[in-house]
Amino acid sequence: MRFLKLAVISIVFLFMAVTAIGLLLPSSVVVSRAIDIKADKDIVYQKMSNMYQWQQWMVGLDKEGVQIHSATAGNFLGTQVKITDTNNYIIQSSWTGKKGTVQHSIMRIIFHDASPQIAVQWQFTEYLKWYPWQRFGAMMNEAVTGAQLEQNLSSLKKLVEQ
């Protein structure tokens, strides 16, 4: 009985300690990548602001089960994606996962009229709950999401620079 009591108290204390440490971590995670492209900003903007064009440069959108309902809405294997705003070479979208988690995405084109080169920046922001496993798991998010963003931006660059 004494051993059982000690085990329960230890588990409760450990959970409280991990939760307290998790609360010290940020409640949102931003993953951002950028790439320089030598192409016309309007052509790049067209590829980025129309979901039908995403299939040409985003990895995985050619899979069975991906449904694009319109130029601004689609279902990517259970993740509902909606472009919420497009103006001034900035595309904002909302990505809602199967479990209801929401990530906000911003793709922007940064340019100077005197330069033939533009910078395309893409960022995802994920808002986390207080759960310790979600806070610690978000540290892995940067590696996974960042690699996907880099791959997609490289595909976009290859597509528009041809």
Secondary structure as GFF3:
##gff-version 3
##sequence-region A 1 162
A	DSSP	alpha_helix	2	24	.	.	.	ID=ss1
A	DSSP	beta_strand	28	37	.	.	.	ID=ss2
A	DSSP	alpha_helix	41	49	.	.	.	ID=ss3
A	DSSP	alpha_helix	51	54	.	.	.	ID=ss4
A	DSSP	beta_strand	66	70	.	.	.	ID=ss5
A	DSSP	beta_strand	73	76	.	.	.	ID=ss6
A	DSSP	beta_strand	79	87	.	.	.	ID=ss7
A	DSSP	beta_strand	90	96	.	.	.	ID=ss8
A	DSSP	beta_strand	102	110	.	.	.	ID=ss9
A	DSSP	beta_strand	118	127	.	.	.	ID=ss10
A	DSSP	alpha_helix	132	160	.	.	.	ID=ss11
###
